[in-house]
């Protein structure tokens, strides 16, 4: 099963433009993190009213506080609701819309690539003609909320392996949107087996060869010619953990080997795919309970 390839990094210019309004104060965003499967931003929004042209990708807005009244316009249909904290604003791709926010609000915006939704729909056996999501205004969805908050956490604590993790989250989030907001009933994903020995060997060789590079879930799936969604499911069956956790383990293991020698810690970080020494220190401490320097002293004593 082949995979569709994503394009360049998903940036704010690819969104509807809500996030570029001057009255909003951006607190964190995924620009510059290299994420391709989704875009995320946390901000404080001031009251406003505006209309926006459609984009291809799907928008989910999580209300982080409130309650606040929101009016949404889709064609001739106008809907107004007082949305509580945890309420979700779901706008499928391809729709022009208008919105009026009647009070100040903290939000998390997540744009999910339509390409990801279509990929997951294919894994669920949904034909393109049946692929249609319904809009939602203010509905609570604890599972979608927890996935959105995991994206926010990844954005605020970006480390090597985060791109693979976000790619994984994007597929899980797409599956949730398809099951909860599809106009048609969506079947559950059936059980699948693990990777074959040859596939696992190909992935491990690819990881070892490219461990110092920034890797995505697409990269790993391409190594054994599977779609990212299918690859992630089969990998977890084989290894007992999702790909991003395995990738972090491999980077920490290589760092341990290098720390037994005399390579400067800053070079160890780069050789293991960490963007700088602080990233290595943070991940290494979480994994081992020690800083790289303390580990080096302990193994060389």
Buried (B, 14 or more C-beta within 10 A) or exposed (E): EEBEEBEEBBBBEBBBEBBEEEEBEBEBBBBEBBBBBBBBBBBBBBEBEEEBEEBEBBBBBBBBEBBBBBBBBBEEEEEEBEBEBBBBBBBBBEBEBBBBBBEEBBBBBBBBBBBBBBBBBBBBEBEEEEBEBEBBBBBEBEEBBEBBBBBBEBBEEBBBBBBBBBBBBBBBBBBBBBBBBBEEEBEEBEEEEBBEEEBBEBBBEBBEEBBBEBBBBBBBBBBBEBBBBBBBBBBBEBBEEBBBBBBBBBBBEBBBEBBEEEBEBBEBBBBBBBEEBEBBBBBBBEBBEBBBEBBBEEEEE
